[in-house]
Amino acid sequence: QVQLVESGGGLVQPGGSLRLSCVASGSIFSRSTMAWYRQAPGKERELVALINSAGTRTYGDSVKGRFTIYREIVKNAVHLQMDSLKAEDTAVYYCYLHSVGVTSWGQGTQVTVSS
């Protein structure tokens, strides 16, 4: 079982920035696909950003050019740098890991964009 611990959520004004972090337990991190999903009230969970073991990144259309996903292998961590935040980015953000035979979700961290 892989444990994912997220941090970095909070309240920010429109146009501001936040960085989310997710640290994974275990030894499979470097061989895993990592991603961030989000879920706003009354909406389905959606993909925000994904990075696979080769370092290839994929972004949701609504965050392209504003968000950046990157990983720190030595720390078993994946980060989501969020810039130019908008009110519609308000959601609970979840870290996700997938490897052969293993899938894990974090507990979620709230991001609120409001003036």
Secondary structure, DSSP 4 states (H G I P E B T S, - for coil): ---EEEE--EEE-TT--EEEEEEE-SS-GGGSEEEEEEE-TTS--EEEEEE-TT--EEE-GGGTTTEEEEEEGGGTEEEEEE-S--GGG-EEEEEEEEETTEEEE---EEEEE--
